[in-house]
Amino acid sequence: MKTSRRAFVLSLFAAGTASAQFGLNKKKKEPPTRTVKGEVMSEQGDPIAAVVQLKNTKTLNVKSFHATARGEYYFHGLDLNVDYQIKAFAKGFQERTRTVSTFDDRKELIYNFELKKQ
């Protein structure tokens, strides 16, 4: 009986050592993501409380962000392997669209918008 317990304990120890050695207990690494942020301003440099939309060109899903009173917006957790179209618009101003490309490998992108009056 003692021999079988000892063998059992040794097998547990060996299994634990093997799993640690081969990385079986490691957590999966999250894939890297991208952040896009910036400001929406008028031609005179005044902040605009605009709506900024981000469109995934693969899935066509659209996320919207209402810019702050200082004209700031922020999108995070974006897939590096997807192109996005980002558009800013506000009442009384012409909208502007830009592209976030997969060829740009930066993790944090800053896109400032200057909207012209209609």
N, C-alpha and C positions, 0 to 999 in steps of 0.2 A: 504494500500500500504506500509506504514512504517513497519507494522508488518511482511509482507512477506519479505521485504528486511532484516529486523533484523533476521528473521528465516533463510534466505539464508546465511547471514554472519556467524551466529552461526553454521550452518551445515558445512560450509567450515572450520571454526576453529576446529570443532570436527573431521572432516575428516583428517585435517593436524596433529592434536594431535595423532589420532589413527595410522596414517601411521608412524609417528616418533616413537611412542611407540612400534610398532610391527616391526620396522626396514624395512619398505617397501621402504624407500628412500635410503637405503644403497646400495653402489656399490658392485657388486659381487667381492669376493676375488679371485684373480688369484691363480691357483693351484701352489704349490711349484715346483720349477725346480732345476736342477742340472747343475753344471759347471764342465768341465773337461779341465785341462790345464797341460802344462809341457814343457819339452825341449827334443830335439833330438840331441844326441851327438855321436861322434865317440868313439872308445875304449880308445883313448888318451885324451878324454875330450874336443875335439874341437867341436864347434857347426856345425851342418849340416843343410843346407837349403833343408830339405826334404819335402815330401808331407805326410800329416797325414790325413787318412780317417777314418770317423766315420760311422759305419753301424748300423742302427736300425734293430734289429733282428725280430721285428714284421712286419714292413712294407717293409724291405729290402732297404729303402732309404739310400743313401750314401751322406754324406757331406764331402767336401775336404777343407783342409786348407794348404796353403803353409807356412811352418815355416819361421820365420823371419831370418835375417842374424845371429842372436844370437841363432837360433835353437828353438825359442819359438813358441808354438801353443796354441789355445784357442777355446773351443766350449762352448756355453752357451744356456740356455733355454731348457735343455734336460729333458724329462719326467722321473720322479723317478720310474715309474712302468714299465719301459722297459729296457731290457738288450741291451747293445751295444757292438760291436766289434770295437776296435780301432787299426789301423795299420799305421806304419811309414815305409816309403821306400824312397830311394834315389839311383841315378845311382852309381854303383860301390859298393853298400852296400847290405847286406842281409836284407830283410824286417823282421819286428817283429810285431806280433799281440798280443793284450791283450784283456781282457774282462772287461767291466764295468757292474757290477751285481746289480740287484735290491735288493739283500740282504745287500749291503753296503748302509747304510742310510745317509752317509755324503752328504751334499749339494755341497761341493767343493772337487773334487778329483784331485790329482796331479799324473800323470803318466809320468815319464821320460823314454825315450828310449835311449839305447846304441846300436848302429848299428855296426856290424862287417863288415870289408871289405870282398868282395867276393873272 
